[in-house]
Amino acid sequence: LKAEDYQYTRMDVIIGSVTVNVVAFFIIMLCAVTLFQNGIRIESAKDAAQALAPLAGEYASWLFAFGLLNASLFAASILPISTAYTICEAFGWESSLNRKFLEAPQFYGLYSLMVFLGAGIILLPDMPLITIMYYSQVINGAILPVILVFMLLLVNDRKIMREYTNSLAMNIVSWLTVAILTLLSLTMIGFALFSK
């Protein structure tokens, strides 16, 4: 990306973030109204899809299955790619989907490793996938505020960002968001560790 693309990238991130959070909000609301209200405990994704059918109609379980497929495809492609990019950039290795395998072997190797590891874990019999997803989100929640603090410090560094540093209004919103996320993350970790 070039500096001229920054405004489009920023718009893409904002629209993507809002869309993802709106969808997540409605997923949470649907589960709360249908499953939680009826005292249904979910042990697997299959349980969730089957439980939704009598409560919210046949199409609700189909929509849930489609959403799960969408999330799976996202996790199997975007997350390993972003992880491979991050590791390669940290070590100064070539990283680009525009390169061939021989030009960026570490990048493609890391990407492949992430995909195979994820698929391998899912294929293990009797693996408690809901528990794994739950605790992976707890870890994600614990790490996210730290990452956001470093990102905000980076985006406000004039030596790196020049005229593209955050405005005062954006910094107020950003730091307030980090503070709220930190509080929510600490609450979530507390519930995860001490609610049993």
N, CA, C and O of each residue as an XYZ file, in Angstrom:
784
protein
N       0.826     -1.189      0.000
C       0.000      0.000      0.000
C       0.865      1.244      0.000
O       1.950      1.266      0.581
N       0.377      2.264     -0.650
C       1.077      3.546     -0.675
C       0.345      4.527      0.229
O      -0.782      4.283      0.658
N       1.014      5.645      0.508
C       0.423      6.656      1.393
C      -0.908      7.169      0.838
O      -1.813      7.510      1.600
N      -1.020      7.220     -0.485
C      -2.262      7.718     -1.101
C      -3.447      6.780     -0.832
O      -4.603      7.200     -0.879
N      -3.148      5.517     -0.553
C      -4.212      4.537     -0.301
C      -4.711      4.568      1.139
O      -5.673      3.877      1.476
N      -4.067      5.361      1.990
C      -4.357      5.338      3.427
C      -5.824      5.639      3.733
O      -6.439      4.956      4.553
N      -6.389      6.661      3.077
C      -7.778      7.033      3.374
C      -8.748      5.913      2.996
O      -9.750      5.702      3.680
N      -8.449      5.187      1.897
C      -9.321      4.085      1.482
C      -9.177      2.891      2.428
O     -10.157      2.226      2.764
N      -7.940      2.634      2.847
C      -7.698      1.545      3.795
C      -8.393      1.835      5.114
O      -8.995      0.950      5.722
N      -8.303      3.077      5.544
C      -8.941      3.478      6.803
C     -10.460      3.307      6.715
O     -11.093      2.814      7.648
N     -11.036      3.722      5.581
C     -12.474      3.576      5.381
C     -12.862      2.095      5.365
O     -13.890      1.712      5.922
N     -12.037      1.271      4.726
C     -12.273     -0.165      4.661
C     -12.282     -0.780      6.058
O     -13.138     -1.607      6.375
N     -11.324     -0.370      6.890
C     -11.234     -0.885      8.263
C     -12.452     -0.458      9.080
O     -13.018     -1.263      9.820
N     -12.854      0.802      8.949
C     -14.002      1.308      9.719
C     -15.284      0.584      9.315
O     -16.035      0.123     10.174
N     -15.537      0.484      8.007
C     -16.752     -0.193      7.528
C     -16.737     -1.666      7.934
O     -17.752     -2.198      8.383
N     -15.584     -2.327      7.777
C     -15.458     -3.736      8.153
C     -15.684     -3.954      9.635
O     -16.371     -4.897     10.028
N     -15.108     -3.086     10.464
C     -15.253     -3.217     11.921
C     -16.698     -3.024     12.357
O     -17.212     -3.781     13.181
N     -17.350     -2.012     11.802
C     -18.751     -1.754     12.157
C     -19.624     -2.937     11.734
O     -20.471     -3.391     12.503
N     -19.420     -3.433     10.514
C     -20.217     -4.554     10.009
C     -20.046     -5.795     10.880
O     -21.027     -6.433     11.261
N     -18.794     -6.133     11.193
C     -18.511     -7.320     12.015
C     -19.171     -7.203     13.380
O     -19.756     -8.167     13.874
N     -19.081     -6.031     13.990
C     -19.651     -5.862     15.327
C     -21.177     -5.852     15.318
O     -21.801     -6.334     16.263
N     -21.783     -5.311     14.268
C     -23.248     -5.349     14.158
C     -23.715     -6.800     14.017
O     -24.670     -7.214     14.674
N     -23.037     -7.570     13.157
C     -23.392     -8.985     12.981
C     -23.200     -9.747     14.292
O     -24.063    -10.534     14.682
N     -22.073     -9.519     14.975
C     -21.808    -10.195     16.256
C     -22.877     -9.843     17.289
O     -23.314    -10.703     18.054
N     -23.294     -8.580     17.308
C     -24.339     -8.148     18.241
C     -25.625     -8.936     18.020
O     -26.248     -9.402     18.974
N     -26.021     -9.085     16.747
C     -27.262     -9.796     16.462
C     -27.142    -11.297     16.727
O     -28.129    -11.936     17.091
N     -25.952    -11.867     16.551
C     -25.744    -13.273     16.901
C     -25.931    -13.463     18.402
O     -26.596    -14.403     18.838
N     -25.343    -12.569     19.186
C     -25.471    -12.641     20.646
C     -26.932    -12.479     21.061
O     -27.422    -13.215     21.917
N     -27.625    -11.519     20.456
C     -29.037    -11.292     20.784
C     -29.889    -12.513     20.435
O     -30.750    -12.921     21.214
N     -29.643    -13.093     19.256
C     -30.407    -14.269     18.829
C     -30.209    -15.422     19.808
O     -31.172    -16.075     20.210
N     -28.957    -15.669     20.189
C     -28.678    -16.762     21.139
C     -29.288    -16.474     22.506
O     -29.802    -17.383     23.159
N     -29.236    -15.220     22.943
C     -29.800    -14.867     24.253
C     -31.310    -15.064     24.268
O     -31.861    -15.607     25.225
N     -31.977    -14.622     23.208
C     -33.442    -14.687     23.158
C     -33.937    -16.115     22.952
O     -34.966    -16.500     23.507
N     -33.216    -16.900     22.161
C     -33.706    -18.248     21.851
C     -33.129    -19.318     22.770
O     -33.880    -20.116     23.329
N     -31.827    -19.349     22.934
C     -31.195    -20.436     23.684
C     -31.166    -20.174     25.186
O     -31.651    -20.987     25.972
N     -30.600    -19.045     25.580
C     -30.437    -18.755     27.010
C     -31.788    -18.667     27.716
O     -31.965    -19.187     28.818
N     -32.729    -18.003     27.063
C     -34.062    -17.819     27.664
C     -34.783    -19.149     27.897
O     -35.611    -19.267     28.800
N     -34.460    -20.143     27.074
C     -35.090    -21.460     27.210
C     -34.221    -22.449     27.988
O     -34.544    -23.635     28.057
N     -33.126    -21.972     28.569
C     -32.266    -22.815     29.401
C     -31.524    -23.894     28.650
O     -31.207    -24.940     29.217
N     -31.240    -23.656     27.369
C     -30.547    -24.663     26.558
C     -29.041    -24.444     26.663
O     -28.537    -23.350     26.414
N     -28.338    -25.510     27.037
C     -26.875    -25.449     27.160
C     -26.253    -25.990     25.877
O     -26.641    -27.050     25.386
N     -25.292    -25.258     25.345
C     -24.661    -25.618     24.080
C     -23.281    -26.214     24.347
O     -22.442    -25.598     25.005
N     -23.058    -27.423     23.826
C     -21.756    -28.084     23.975
C     -20.993    -28.121     22.654
O     -19.777    -28.310     22.642
N     -21.707    -27.940     21.542
C     -21.051    -27.958     20.230
C     -21.827    -27.053     19.279
O     -22.948    -26.637     19.570
N     -21.209    -26.758     18.137
C     -21.875    -25.924     17.129
C     -23.120    -26.635     16.591
O     -24.117    -25.994     16.260
N     -23.049    -27.960     16.508
C     -24.203    -28.747     16.043
C     -25.386    -28.566     16.994
O     -26.528    -28.423     16.556
N     -25.103    -28.574     18.302
C     -26.164    -28.359     19.297
C     -26.851    -27.016     19.081
O     -28.075    -26.913     19.165
N     -26.054    -25.992     18.803
C     -26.608    -24.647     18.608
C     -27.524    -24.609     17.394
O     -28.625    -24.061     17.457
N     -27.069    -25.191     16.290
C     -27.874    -25.190     15.067
C     -29.178    -25.962     15.266
O     -30.237    -25.519     14.823
N     -29.100    -27.119     15.934
C     -30.301    -27.931     16.162
C     -31.257    -27.267     17.150
O     -32.475    -27.372     17.005
N     -30.714    -26.593     18.140
C     -31.558    -25.942     19.149
C     -32.307    -24.749     18.577
O     -33.404    -24.426     19.033
N     -31.724    -24.095     17.588
C     -32.370    -22.914     17.011
C     -33.592    -23.268     16.169
O     -34.531    -22.477     16.087
N     -33.596    -24.441     15.546
C     -34.674    -24.802     14.618
C     -36.061    -24.753     15.256
O     -36.931    -24.073     14.713
N     -36.321    -25.435     16.380
C     -37.678    -25.374     16.940
C     -38.023    -24.032     17.569
O     -39.199    -23.687     17.685
N     -37.011    -23.272     17.976
C     -37.269    -22.008     18.668
C     -37.442    -20.832     17.714
O     -38.282    -19.961     17.940
N     -36.654    -20.812     16.660
C     -36.675    -19.657     15.754
C     -36.999    -20.042     14.317
O     -36.914    -19.204     13.420
N     -37.365    -21.289     14.087
C     -37.723    -21.717     12.744
C     -36.570    -22.423     12.046
O     -35.406    -22.284     12.422
N     -36.929    -23.182     11.019
C     -35.946    -23.976     10.282
C     -34.858    -23.105      9.669
O     -33.688    -23.488      9.639
N     -35.250    -21.926      9.177
C     -34.277    -21.076      8.495
C     -33.234    -20.510      9.450
O     -32.123    -20.186      9.030
N     -33.578    -20.388     10.721
C     -32.611    -19.888     11.708
C     -31.428    -20.842     11.824
O     -30.279    -20.408     11.905
N     -31.715    -22.159     11.831
C     -30.609    -23.112     11.921
C     -29.777    -23.104     10.642
O     -28.560    -23.282     10.689
N     -30.438    -22.896      9.495
C     -29.697    -22.786      8.233
C     -28.830    -21.529      8.228
O     -27.678    -21.567      7.795
N     -29.382    -20.425      8.708
C     -28.602    -19.186      8.781
C     -27.429    -19.335      9.740
O     -26.340    -18.823      9.480
N     -27.650    -20.036     10.850
C     -26.569    -20.276     11.803
C     -25.466    -21.099     11.138
O     -24.281    -20.797     11.284
N     -25.869    -22.140     10.407
C     -24.892    -22.988      9.713
C     -24.116    -22.176      8.682
O     -22.903    -22.338      8.544
N     -24.820    -21.296      7.954
C     -24.149    -20.445      6.970
C     -23.173    -19.492      7.658
O     -22.056    -19.288      7.182
N     -23.600    -18.910      8.782
C     -22.718    -18.024      9.545
C     -21.500    -18.746     10.065
O     -20.401    -18.193     10.080
N     -21.690    -19.991     10.498
C     -20.576    -20.802     10.989
C     -19.605    -21.121      9.859
O     -18.389    -21.087     10.051
N     -20.142    -21.431      8.681
C     -19.294    -21.674      7.512
C     -18.498    -20.423      7.173
O     -17.300    -20.498      6.900
N     -19.165    -19.272      7.190
C     -18.507    -18.001      6.900
C     -17.379    -17.734      7.895
O     -16.277    -17.348      7.505
N     -17.660    -17.941      9.182
C     -16.645    -17.726     10.219
C     -15.483    -18.696     10.051
O     -14.327    -18.330     10.267
N     -15.789    -19.934      9.666
C     -14.742    -20.941      9.473
C     -13.840    -20.578      8.304
O     -12.617    -20.684      8.396
N     -14.451    -20.149      7.205
C     -13.650    -19.742      6.043
C     -12.791    -18.529      6.374
O     -11.639    -18.438      5.950
N     -13.361    -17.599      7.135
C     -12.606    -16.422      7.574
C     -11.411    -16.855      8.412
O     -10.282    -16.425      8.180
N     -11.681    -17.717      9.393
C     -10.618    -18.154     10.295
C      -9.554    -18.952      9.558
O      -8.371    -18.859      9.884
N      -9.969    -19.740      8.562
C      -9.019    -20.588      7.845
C      -8.207    -19.832      6.803
O      -7.223    -20.364      6.290
N      -8.598    -18.606      6.481
C      -7.849    -17.858      5.462
C      -7.236    -16.578      6.010
O      -6.018    -16.406      5.955
N      -8.051    -15.686      6.533
C      -7.570    -14.371      6.957
C      -6.640    -14.449      8.159
O      -5.575    -13.833      8.153
N      -7.022    -15.192      9.185
C      -6.212    -15.228     10.407
C      -4.827    -15.833     10.181
O      -3.844    -15.255     10.647
N      -4.699    -16.981      9.483
C      -3.347    -17.487      9.218
C      -2.514    -16.550      8.348
O      -1.305    -16.426      8.544
N      -3.161    -15.890      7.386
C      -2.418    -14.954      6.532
C      -1.911    -13.777      7.349
O      -0.749    -13.391      7.220
N      -2.769    -13.200      8.191
C      -2.338    -12.044      8.988
C      -1.251    -12.443      9.983
O      -0.337    -11.661     10.246
N      -1.340    -13.655     10.540
C      -0.299    -14.134     11.452
C       1.017    -14.314     10.705
O       2.073    -13.923     11.202
N       0.957    -14.904      9.514
C       2.167    -15.091      8.705
C       2.786    -13.745      8.335
O       4.006    -13.592      8.390
N       1.958    -12.768      7.959
C       2.454    -11.421      7.661
C       3.170    -10.829      8.869
O       4.275    -10.300      8.745
N       2.543    -10.919     10.028
C       3.101    -10.320     11.244
C       4.446    -10.935     11.597
O       5.402    -10.214     11.880
N       4.529    -12.262     11.584
C       5.783    -12.941     11.938
C       6.871    -12.619     10.921
O       8.011    -12.347     11.297
N       6.527    -12.647      9.637
C       7.518    -12.361      8.591
C       8.025    -10.925      8.668
O       9.217    -10.678      8.489
N       7.129     -9.980      8.935
C       7.558     -8.589      9.067
C       8.452     -8.401     10.283
O       9.399     -7.615     10.241
N       8.161     -9.119     11.372
C       8.973     -9.011     12.587
C      10.397     -9.506     12.349
O      11.344     -8.961     12.917
N      10.556    -10.532     11.514
C      11.882    -11.102     11.256
C      12.514    -10.592      9.963
O      13.622    -10.995      9.611
N      11.811     -9.706      9.254
C      12.363     -9.133      8.026
C      12.345    -10.087      6.843
O      13.130     -9.927      5.908
N      11.465    -11.073      6.870
C      11.348    -12.012      5.764
C      10.376    -11.461      4.729
O       9.514    -10.640      5.041
N      10.528    -11.923      3.501
C       9.626    -11.521      2.419
C       8.222    -12.040      2.716
O       8.039    -13.212      3.047
N       7.234    -11.154      2.594
C       5.853    -11.577      2.880
C       4.890    -10.888      1.934
O       4.663     -9.682      2.027
N       4.329    -11.664      1.026
C       3.340    -11.106      0.113
C       2.640    -12.229     -0.635
O       3.268    -13.209     -1.037
N       1.345    -12.077     -0.816
C       0.603    -13.035     -1.634
C       0.916    -12.838     -3.115
O       0.581    -13.683     -3.945
N       1.563    -11.710     -3.442
C       1.939    -11.442     -4.827
C       3.235    -12.143     -5.214
O       3.616    -12.137     -6.384
N       3.914    -12.747     -4.243
C       5.163    -13.473     -4.495
C       4.863    -14.955     -4.693
O       3.849    -15.472     -4.222
N       5.773    -15.627     -5.404
C       5.651    -17.076     -5.555
C       6.242    -17.754     -4.327
O       6.925    -17.119     -3.524
N       5.969    -19.061     -4.187
C       6.424    -19.796     -3.010
C       7.939    -19.700     -2.839
O       8.419    -19.506     -1.722
N       8.690    -19.832     -3.912
C      10.156    -19.797     -3.816
C      10.677    -18.413     -3.441
O      11.782    -18.294     -2.911
N       9.894    -17.364     -3.711
C      10.306    -16.002     -3.358
C       9.989    -15.662     -1.902
O      10.635    -14.792     -1.317
N       9.010    -16.332     -1.317
C       8.622    -16.066      0.077
C       8.314    -17.385      0.794
O       7.177    -17.611      1.209
N       9.332    -18.267      0.942
C       9.060    -19.591      1.525
C       8.612    -19.539      2.984
O       7.770    -20.334      3.401
N       9.173    -18.602      3.770
C       8.774    -18.514      5.181
C       7.303    -18.113      5.300
O       6.561    -18.661      6.115
N       6.898    -17.151      4.477
C       5.517    -16.666      4.511
C       4.536    -17.791      4.189
O       3.595    -18.039      4.943
N       4.762    -18.468      3.066
C       3.852    -19.541      2.668
C       3.953    -20.745      3.600
O       2.963    -21.438      3.835
N       5.156    -20.994      4.133
C       5.330    -22.085      5.091
C       4.547    -21.836      6.368
O       3.869    -22.731      6.872
N       4.640    -20.610      6.894
C       3.892    -20.257      8.108
C       2.387    -20.318      7.867
O       1.637    -20.827      8.699
N       1.954    -19.797      6.724
C       0.526    -19.825      6.395
C       0.015    -21.268      6.345
O      -1.027    -21.587      6.917
N       0.765    -22.136      5.649
C       0.368    -23.547      5.539
C       0.352    -24.221      6.902
O      -0.561    -24.988      7.210
N       1.369    -23.936      7.724
C       1.446    -24.521      9.065
C       0.217    -24.152      9.896
O      -0.360    -25.001     10.576
N      -0.181    -22.866      9.834
C      -1.352    -22.410     10.602
C      -2.628    -23.128     10.146
O      -3.440    -23.545     10.972
N      -2.797    -23.266      8.840
C      -3.996    -23.927      8.307
C      -4.026    -25.391      8.738
O      -5.058    -25.886      9.192
N      -2.884    -26.090      8.595
C      -2.842    -27.513      8.949
C      -2.994    -27.734     10.454
O      -3.635    -28.697     10.876
N      -2.412    -26.854     11.262
C      -2.572    -26.974     12.717
C      -4.036    -26.803     13.117
O      -4.574    -27.583     13.903
N      -4.675    -25.762     12.560
C      -6.088    -25.518     12.858
C      -6.968    -26.679     12.432
O      -7.838    -27.119     13.184
N      -6.738    -27.177     11.214
C      -7.532    -28.305     10.710
C      -7.261    -29.561     11.531
O      -8.177    -30.335     11.807
N      -6.004    -29.762     11.921
C      -5.641    -30.940     12.713
C      -6.329    -30.964     14.062
O      -6.789    -32.015     14.508
N      -6.402    -29.812     14.717
C      -7.061    -29.734     16.028
C      -8.549    -30.048     15.897
O      -9.110    -30.772     16.720
N      -9.182    -29.506     14.870
C     -10.620    -29.725     14.664
C     -10.925    -31.194     14.373
O     -11.959    -31.712     14.793
N     -10.021    -31.863     13.652
C     -10.269    -33.250     13.263
C     -10.002    -34.261     14.374
O     -10.358    -35.431     14.232
N      -9.385    -33.838     15.471
C      -9.155    -34.759     16.584
C     -10.498    -35.168     17.187
O     -11.348    -34.314     17.438
N     -10.697    -36.473     17.421
C     -11.991    -36.908     17.969
C     -12.206    -36.424     19.400
O     -11.265    -36.331     20.189
N     -13.448    -36.122     19.712
C     -13.861    -35.689     21.059
C     -13.141    -34.434     21.547
O     -12.970    -34.239     22.750
N     -12.728    -33.600     20.625
C     -12.076    -32.345     21.003
C     -13.159    -31.353     21.437
O     -14.107    -31.127     20.685
N     -13.047    -30.761     22.618
C     -14.077    -29.821     23.099
C     -13.955    -28.459     22.401
O     -13.367    -27.524     22.943
N     -14.515    -28.365     21.202
C     -14.324    -27.177     20.365
C     -14.915    -25.917     20.986
O     -14.320    -24.844     20.877
N     -16.068    -26.023     21.632
C     -16.680    -24.849     22.267
C     -15.763    -24.322     23.367
O     -15.582    -23.112     23.500
N     -15.187    -25.223     24.151
C     -14.263    -24.822     25.222
C     -13.022    -24.161     24.640
O     -12.550    -23.150     25.158
N     -12.495    -24.736     23.559
C     -11.317    -24.157     22.902
C     -11.636    -22.764     22.383
O     -10.851    -21.833     22.565
N     -12.803    -22.618     21.727
C     -13.198    -21.298     21.211
C     -13.362    -20.299     22.346
O     -12.945    -19.146     22.237
N     -13.969    -20.748     23.431
C     -14.204    -19.863     24.575
C     -12.880    -19.347     25.141
O     -12.702    -18.141     25.311
N     -11.958    -20.261     25.431
C     -10.699    -19.830     26.042
C      -9.792    -19.087     25.058
O      -8.985    -18.253     25.470
N      -9.919    -19.383     23.767
C      -9.150    -18.601     22.791
C      -9.629    -17.154     22.780
O      -8.833    -16.236     22.582
N     -10.940    -16.946     22.993
C     -11.467    -15.584     23.061
C     -11.081    -14.891     24.365
O     -10.893    -13.675     24.393
N     -10.963    -15.667     25.445
C     -10.478    -15.094     26.708
C      -9.046    -14.599     26.524
O      -8.708    -13.493     26.947
N      -8.202    -15.427     25.889
C      -6.807    -15.032     25.629
C      -6.773    -13.822     24.700
O      -6.012    -12.880     24.923
N      -7.608    -13.855     23.653
C      -7.696    -12.727     22.725
C      -8.090    -11.450     23.455
O      -7.521    -10.386     23.211
N      -9.066    -11.561     24.350
C      -9.508    -10.402     25.130
C      -8.426     -9.868     26.042
O      -8.346     -8.661     26.274
N      -7.588    -10.758     26.566
C      -6.498    -10.330     27.448
C      -5.389     -9.630     26.671
O      -4.779     -8.683     27.167
N      -5.131    -10.097     25.459
C      -4.033     -9.549     24.654
C      -4.435     -8.273     23.919
O      -3.608     -7.382     23.724
N      -5.703     -8.180     23.512
C      -6.166     -7.069     22.672
C      -5.853     -5.678     23.223
O      -5.332     -4.852     22.474
N      -6.142     -5.371     24.500
C      -5.833     -4.017     24.988
C      -4.348     -3.667     24.889
O      -3.997     -2.526     24.587
N      -3.482     -4.641     25.141
C      -2.031     -4.404     25.053
C      -1.642     -4.066     23.616
O      -0.889     -3.122     23.374
N      -2.161     -4.844     22.664
C      -1.873     -4.595     21.248
C      -2.385     -3.218     20.834
O      -1.696     -2.485     20.125
N      -3.590     -2.867     21.276
C      -4.170     -1.567     20.915
C      -3.352     -0.404     21.466
O      -3.201      0.615     20.792
N      -2.823     -0.542     22.679
C      -1.976      0.520     23.251
C      -0.752      0.735     22.368
O      -0.414      1.873     22.041
N      -0.085     -0.353     21.979
C       1.100     -0.226     21.123
C       0.739      0.333     19.751
O       1.501      1.112     19.179
N      -0.426     -0.060     19.217
C      -0.860      0.483     17.926
C      -1.102      1.988     18.015
O      -0.736      2.734     17.107
N      -1.718      2.430     19.113
C      -1.982      3.865     19.279
C      -0.684      4.648     19.458
O      -0.549      5.756     18.939
N       0.262      4.078     20.185
C       1.566      4.741     20.316
C       2.244      4.844     18.957
O       2.858      5.862     18.637
N       2.131      3.795     18.166
C       2.733      3.772     16.835
C       2.065      4.777     15.901
O       2.752      5.503     15.183
N       0.732      4.827     15.904
C       0.007      5.704     14.983
C       0.156      7.182     15.366
O      -0.145      8.064     14.561
N       0.619      7.451     16.591
C       0.848      8.836     17.011
C       2.317      9.247     16.945
O       2.672     10.352     17.355
N       3.166      8.365     16.433
C       4.594      8.670     16.282
C       4.810      9.439     14.977
O       4.686      8.873     13.891
N       5.131     10.723     15.085
C       5.274     11.578     13.891
C       6.431     11.151     12.994
O       6.390     11.377     11.785
N       7.460     10.538     13.573
C       8.599     10.085     12.752
C       8.166      9.006     11.767
O       8.676      8.931     10.649
N       7.229      8.180     12.189
C       6.775      7.078     11.338
C       5.588      7.491     10.474
O       5.578      7.247      9.268
N       4.590      8.118     11.095
C       3.322      8.394     10.412
C       3.270      9.755      9.715
O       2.396      9.990      8.881
N       4.194     10.645     10.050
C       4.228     12.004      9.487
C       2.872     12.699      9.630
O       2.377     12.867     10.744
N       2.268     13.106      8.501
C       1.003     13.854      8.586
C      -0.209     12.949      8.807
O      -1.335     13.433      8.918
N       0.020     11.642      8.871
C      -1.093     10.702      9.029
C      -1.324     10.286     10.482
O      -2.035      9.315     10.737
N      -0.736     11.006     11.431
C      -0.983     10.685     12.843
C      -2.451     10.962     13.181
O      -3.144     11.696     12.476
N      -2.896     10.358     14.270
C      -4.285     10.542     14.707
C      -4.571     11.995     15.073
O      -3.707     12.706     15.586
N      -5.795     12.416     14.800
C      -6.245     13.734     15.247
C      -6.585     13.653     16.734
O      -6.652     12.563     17.304
N      -6.796     14.807     17.356
C      -7.153     14.844     18.775
C      -8.461     14.091     19.024
O      -8.565     13.316     19.974
N      -9.459     14.323     18.165
C     -10.759     13.652     18.321
C     -10.610     12.135     18.195
O     -11.200     11.380     18.968
N      -9.816     11.694     17.213
C      -9.604     10.256     17.020
C      -8.864      9.645     18.207
O      -9.145      8.514     18.605
N      -7.912     10.402     18.774
C      -7.185      9.912     19.950
C      -8.095      9.787     21.166
O      -7.985      8.829     21.930
N      -8.989     10.751     21.346
C      -9.922     10.684     22.480
C     -10.799      9.438     22.358
O     -10.960      8.685     23.318
N     -11.363      9.230     21.165
C     -12.206      8.053     20.928
C     -11.391      6.769     21.097
O     -11.858      5.808     21.708
N     -10.172      6.759     20.553
C      -9.326      5.559     20.599
C      -8.936      5.191     22.025
O      -9.069      4.035     22.425
N      -8.455      6.169     22.796
C      -8.023      5.877     24.169
C      -9.209      5.519     25.064
O      -9.086      4.690     25.966
N     -10.349      6.146     24.811
C     -11.561      5.795     25.564
C     -11.975      4.351     25.256
O     -12.361      3.599     26.151
N     -11.889      3.985     23.986
C     -12.203      2.615     23.569
C     -11.263      1.612     24.226
O     -11.699      0.564     24.702
N      -9.967      1.939     24.249
C      -8.982      1.049     24.880
C      -9.285      0.893     26.369
O      -9.196     -0.209     26.909
N      -9.642      1.994     27.032
C      -9.960      1.936     28.465
C     -11.178      1.043     28.717
O     -11.167      0.223     29.635
N     -12.227      1.202     27.903
C     -13.436      0.379     28.058
C     -13.126     -1.088     27.768
O     -13.565     -1.979     28.495
N     -12.357     -1.333     26.687
C     -11.985     -2.706     26.341
C     -11.157     -3.360     27.436
O     -11.332     -4.542     27.729
N     -10.256     -2.592     28.040
C      -9.435     -3.125     29.130
C     -10.314     -3.536     30.302
O     -10.132     -4.609     30.879
N     -11.265     -2.680     30.649
C     -12.192     -2.987     31.744
C     -13.024     -4.228     31.428
O     -13.190     -5.102     32.278
N     -13.546     -4.300     30.204
C     -14.336     -5.462     29.791
C     -13.492     -6.734     29.763
O     -13.959     -7.803     30.155
N     -12.241     -6.614     29.297
C     -11.346     -7.774     29.240
C     -11.039     -8.302     30.631
O     -11.050     -9.512     30.858
N     -10.764     -7.390     31.566
C     -10.495     -7.811     32.945
C     -11.721     -8.488     33.558
O     -11.596     -9.477     34.281
N     -12.906     -7.949     33.266
C     -14.150     -8.553     33.755
C     -14.334     -9.950     33.172
O     -14.682    -10.890     33.887
N     -14.095    -10.078     31.856
C     -14.247    -11.370     31.185
C     -13.264    -12.398     31.741
O     -13.632    -13.549     31.976
N     -12.015    -11.982     31.951
C     -11.012    -12.896     32.508
C     -11.423    -13.331     33.909
O     -11.285    -14.499     34.271
N     -11.927    -12.384     34.691
C     -12.404    -12.711     36.033
C     -13.512    -13.744     36.007
O     -13.491    -14.700     36.782
N     -14.497    -13.557     35.106
C     -15.588    -14.523     34.983
C     -15.073    -15.885     34.528
O     -15.506    -16.924     35.027
N     -14.127    -15.866     33.557
C     -13.600    -17.128     33.022
C     -12.850    -17.923     34.083
O     -12.925    -19.152     34.111
N     -12.128    -17.226     34.953
C     -11.297    -17.911     35.945
C     -12.037    -18.264     37.227
O     -11.756    -19.290     37.847
N     -12.987    -17.414     37.629
C     -13.573    -17.582     38.964
C     -15.063    -17.905     38.988
O     -15.660    -17.948     40.063
N     -15.680    -18.134     37.823
C     -17.134    -18.346     37.820
C     -17.534    -19.808     37.973
O     -18.723    -20.122     37.904
N     -16.578    -20.711     38.178
C     -16.920    -22.140     38.262
C     -17.134    -22.579     39.682
O     -17.428    -23.749     39.929
